Amino acid sequence: MSIDARLAYDVWLQLIADEELYRAMLEGTHPALAASRELDADKLAVLDAFRAEKGTRWNIENLRFRSALEAGDTLNSYLPRTMRLLTNGDENWLQDICFEYLSFYRWKEHGHYRFAECERFATYVRDRIMKRRVTPPHLEVALDFELGVVRLLKRTAQIAPEQWPVPPVLTDAQLAQASVRRAHAVALIDLPVDIRDWVEYADLSRGAVRPEPVTFLVYVPSLAHVHRIKILGEGPRIVLERFAGDRRCAAVAAELEAELGLEPAEVLGLVRTWLDERVLEVASIGPSA
């Protein structure tokens, strides 16, 4: 009996996703699931053929094992502190978590869409892992930080080449009259406790978590640069927040002098630094709000 290749492929994918059907196929009881799985005679015949093939079990279990390994590599790359907290650095525990994670989502891994994998895993951590075990202190803080970075990196795919800023050459007078705004690849990540040591060293055994809140400035200068991370103090944060939209530098400096007593030269110096670092970009030269 010849089997249609497309049908065989579809049934193969169904076997990978449906662990109950897979076990039933190995036991030869898959016909009992025909009604619930909408298995017609042709699909049952394909399952019979797979059961008769000695390599079926090895192929499927190897595929799942390697999928969990690949997911673990992705998560360790982009959520290293989160994974360390969840596993204490135990690779077998990492493999077990990733196996159960993919099993929960019926083995539909995101593959090369690594940022999407991280976002879905974050949901799994919050909705599953954190509800069934006591998790280490500050796990959610580490996850929030790393997820904030992931979402910033993901957002860079939507930035057109011409939208990436170029550091301008401006005189002091031109800078004062320039309308400036926050660049596209910039994020502020607010956390309730200060994990700067974890961020700096990526080694949770070094340093300590401080009880005060902290704001991280994370930005990607260009597609040729890796992302950069800085601690943002209260004063610089206030300045940066004023440039959420197009604002003339002189107007912002005057506002902050009147409201907070900040020296205009200090504000304009900070703006110039951020323009050079491509945290800010020039929208136009000339009067604006």
C-alpha positions as CSV (number, residue, x, y, z in Angstrom):
1,M,0.0,0.0,0.0
2,S,1.4,3.4,-1.0
3,I,1.1,6.3,1.4
4,D,0.7,9.9,0.3
5,A,3.8,11.8,1.3
6,R,1.8,14.9,2.4
7,L,-0.5,12.8,4.5
8,A,2.4,11.0,6.2
9,Y,4.0,14.4,7.0
10,D,0.8,15.7,8.5
11,V,0.4,12.6,10.7
12,W,4.0,12.8,11.7
13,L,3.5,16.4,12.9
14,Q,0.4,15.3,14.8
15,L,2.4,12.5,16.5
16,I,5.0,15.0,17.6
17,A,2.5,17.4,19.0
18,D,0.1,14.9,20.6
19,E,2.0,12.8,23.3
20,E,-1.1,10.8,24.1
21,L,-1.5,9.7,20.5
22,Y,2.2,9.0,20.3
23,R,2.0,6.6,23.3
24,A,-1.1,5.0,21.9
25,M,0.6,4.4,18.6
26,L,3.6,2.7,20.3
27,E,1.1,0.5,22.2
28,G,-1.0,-0.2,19.2
29,T,-4.1,1.3,20.8
30,H,-4.3,4.4,18.5
31,P,-7.6,3.2,16.8
32,A,-9.3,3.9,20.1
33,L,-8.5,7.6,19.6
34,A,-9.8,7.7,16.0
35,A,-13.0,9.7,16.9
36,S,-11.4,12.2,19.3
37,R,-8.4,12.8,16.9
38,E,-10.4,12.8,13.7
39,L,-8.4,9.9,12.3
40,D,-9.8,8.4,9.2
41,A,-8.8,5.1,7.7
42,D,-5.9,6.6,5.7
43,K,-4.5,8.3,8.8
44,L,-4.8,5.1,10.8
45,A,-2.9,3.3,8.1
46,V,-0.1,5.8,8.3
47,L,0.0,5.3,12.1
48,D,0.2,1.5,11.5
49,A,3.1,2.1,9.2
50,F,4.9,4.3,11.7
51,R,4.4,1.7,14.4
52,A,5.9,-0.9,12.2
53,E,9.0,1.2,11.5
54,K,11.6,0.5,14.2
55,G,13.1,4.0,13.9
56,T,9.9,5.9,14.7
57,R,10.4,6.0,18.5
58,W,14.0,7.0,18.3
59,N,13.3,9.7,15.7
60,I,10.5,11.4,17.7
61,E,12.2,11.2,21.0
62,N,15.5,12.4,19.6
63,L,13.7,15.3,17.9
64,R,12.0,16.3,21.2
65,F,15.3,16.0,23.1
66,R,17.2,18.2,20.6
67,S,14.3,20.7,20.4
68,A,14.6,21.1,24.2
69,L,18.4,21.5,23.9
70,E,17.9,24.2,21.3
71,A,15.3,26.0,23.4
72,G,17.7,25.9,26.3
73,D,20.5,27.4,24.3
74,T,18.2,30.3,23.2
75,L,16.9,30.9,26.7
76,N,20.4,30.8,28.2
77,S,21.6,33.3,25.6
78,Y,18.9,35.9,26.1
79,L,17.6,35.2,29.7
80,P,20.8,34.0,31.4
81,R,20.0,35.3,34.9
82,T,16.4,34.0,34.8
83,M,17.6,30.5,33.7
84,R,20.4,30.5,36.3
85,L,17.8,31.3,39.1
86,L,15.5,28.6,37.8
87,T,18.1,25.9,37.5
88,N,21.0,26.8,39.8
89,G,23.2,26.3,36.8
90,D,22.3,22.6,36.5
91,E,22.2,21.6,32.8
92,N,20.0,18.6,33.5
93,W,17.5,20.7,35.3
94,L,17.6,23.2,32.4
95,Q,16.9,20.4,29.9
96,D,14.0,19.1,32.1
97,I,12.4,22.6,32.3
98,C,12.7,23.1,28.5
99,F,11.3,19.7,27.8
100,E,8.3,20.3,29.9
101,Y,7.9,23.8,28.5
102,L,7.8,22.6,24.9
103,S,5.5,19.7,25.9
104,F,3.1,22.2,27.3
105,Y,3.0,24.0,24.0
106,R,2.6,20.7,22.0
107,W,6.2,20.9,20.7
108,K,5.6,24.0,18.6
109,E,9.0,25.7,19.1
110,H,9.7,29.1,17.6
111,G,13.1,28.0,16.2
112,H,14.9,31.0,14.7
113,Y,12.3,33.4,16.2
114,R,14.3,33.5,19.3
115,F,12.8,36.6,20.8
116,A,9.3,35.2,20.4
117,E,10.6,32.0,22.2
118,C,11.8,34.1,25.1
119,E,8.5,36.0,25.4
120,R,6.5,32.8,25.4
121,F,8.8,31.2,28.0
122,A,8.4,34.3,30.2
123,T,4.6,33.7,30.1
124,Y,5.2,30.1,31.0
125,V,7.4,31.0,34.0
126,R,4.8,33.4,35.3
127,D,1.7,31.3,34.6
128,R,3.1,27.8,35.3
129,I,6.5,27.6,37.1
130,M,5.9,30.4,39.6
131,K,2.5,29.0,40.6
132,R,3.7,25.5,41.4
133,R,7.1,25.9,43.1
134,V,8.8,28.4,45.5
135,T,11.0,30.4,43.2
136,P,14.2,32.2,44.2
137,P,14.1,35.8,45.4
138,H,14.0,38.4,42.7
139,L,13.3,35.9,39.9
140,E,10.6,38.1,38.5
141,V,12.8,41.2,38.7
142,A,15.5,39.4,36.6
143,L,12.9,38.2,34.2
144,D,11.4,41.7,33.8
145,F,14.9,43.2,33.1
146,E,15.9,40.5,30.5
147,L,12.5,40.6,28.9
148,G,12.8,44.3,28.5
149,V,16.1,43.9,26.7
150,V,14.6,41.2,24.5
151,R,11.6,43.4,23.5
152,L,14.0,46.2,22.6
153,L,16.1,44.0,20.4
154,K,13.0,42.6,18.8
155,R,11.8,46.1,18.1
156,T,14.9,46.9,16.1
157,A,13.6,44.7,13.2
158,Q,10.9,47.4,12.7
159,I,13.3,50.3,12.4
160,A,13.9,51.3,8.8
161,P,17.6,51.9,7.8
162,E,17.1,55.6,7.4
163,Q,15.6,55.9,10.9
164,W,18.8,55.0,12.7
165,P,20.4,58.2,14.1
166,V,23.7,59.6,13.1
167,P,25.6,61.7,15.7
168,P,25.2,65.3,14.6
169,V,27.9,68.0,14.5
170,L,26.3,71.0,16.2
171,T,27.6,74.3,17.6
172,D,26.3,75.2,21.1
173,A,23.9,77.7,19.5
174,Q,22.6,75.1,17.0
175,L,22.2,72.5,19.8
176,A,20.1,75.0,21.9
177,Q,17.8,75.5,18.9
178,A,17.6,71.9,17.9
179,S,14.4,69.9,18.3
180,V,15.5,66.5,19.8
181,R,13.6,63.3,20.6
182,R,14.4,59.9,21.9
183,A,15.8,57.5,19.3
184,H,13.8,54.5,18.3
185,A,16.0,51.8,19.8
186,V,15.9,53.0,23.4
187,A,14.2,51.6,26.5
188,L,13.9,52.5,30.1
189,I,13.5,49.5,32.4
190,D,12.3,50.3,35.9
191,L,12.9,47.7,38.6
192,P,11.8,47.7,42.3
193,V,15.2,46.5,43.5
194,D,18.7,47.2,42.2
195,I,20.2,44.2,40.4
196,R,23.1,46.1,38.8
197,D,25.7,43.6,40.1
198,W,23.8,40.7,38.4
199,V,23.6,42.8,35.2
200,E,27.3,43.7,35.2
201,Y,28.7,40.3,36.1
202,A,26.0,37.9,34.9
203,D,27.1,35.9,37.9
204,L,24.5,35.7,40.6
205,S,27.0,34.8,43.2
206,R,28.8,38.1,42.9
207,G,27.6,41.4,44.4
208,A,24.3,41.9,46.1
209,V,20.8,43.0,45.3
210,R,20.2,46.4,46.8
211,P,16.7,47.2,48.2
212,E,16.2,50.6,46.4
213,P,14.6,50.9,43.0
214,V,16.7,51.4,39.9
215,T,16.2,52.5,36.2
216,F,18.3,50.9,33.4
217,L,18.8,52.8,30.2
218,V,19.1,50.2,27.4
219,Y,19.8,51.2,23.8
220,V,21.1,50.0,20.5
221,P,23.1,52.7,18.7
222,S,23.0,51.1,15.3
223,L,22.6,47.7,13.6
224,A,26.4,47.5,13.7
225,H,26.4,47.7,17.5
226,V,25.4,45.4,20.3
227,H,23.0,46.8,22.9
228,R,24.3,48.9,25.7
229,I,23.2,49.2,29.3
230,K,23.6,52.0,31.8
231,I,22.2,53.0,35.2
232,L,20.1,56.1,34.9
233,G,20.1,58.4,37.9
234,E,17.1,60.4,38.9
235,G,18.3,63.7,37.3
236,P,19.3,62.2,33.9
237,R,16.1,60.3,33.9
238,I,14.0,63.4,34.3
239,V,16.0,65.0,31.4
240,L,15.5,62.0,29.1
241,E,11.8,61.8,29.9
242,R,11.3,65.4,28.6
243,F,12.4,64.2,25.2
244,A,9.7,61.6,24.8
245,G,8.5,63.7,21.8
246,D,10.2,66.4,19.7
247,R,11.4,69.2,22.1
248,R,13.7,72.1,21.6
249,C,16.7,71.8,23.8
250,A,16.7,75.4,25.0
251,A,13.0,75.1,26.0
252,V,13.7,71.9,28.0
253,A,16.7,73.4,29.7
254,A,14.7,76.5,30.7
255,E,11.9,74.3,32.1
256,L,14.3,72.2,34.2
257,E,16.1,75.3,35.5
258,A,12.7,76.8,36.6
259,E,11.3,73.6,38.1
260,L,14.4,71.9,39.6
261,G,17.2,74.4,39.5
262,L,19.2,72.4,37.0
263,E,21.9,74.4,35.2
264,P,21.1,74.8,31.5
265,A,24.7,74.0,30.6
266,E,24.5,70.8,32.5
267,V,21.3,69.8,30.7
268,L,22.6,70.7,27.3
269,G,25.9,68.8,28.0
270,L,23.9,65.7,28.8
271,V,21.8,66.1,25.7
272,R,25.0,66.4,23.6
273,T,26.4,63.2,25.1
274,W,23.2,61.3,24.4
275,L,23.2,62.6,20.8
276,D,26.7,61.3,20.4
277,E,25.7,58.0,21.9
278,R,22.5,57.9,19.7
279,V,20.2,57.7,22.7
280,L,18.7,60.9,21.3
281,E,18.4,62.1,17.7
282,V,17.8,65.5,16.1
283,A,14.4,66.0,14.6
284,S,15.1,69.5,13.2
285,I,17.1,72.6,13.7
286,G,14.9,75.6,14.5
287,P,12.2,76.8,16.9
288,S,9.8,74.2,18.3
289,A,7.9,73.5,21.5
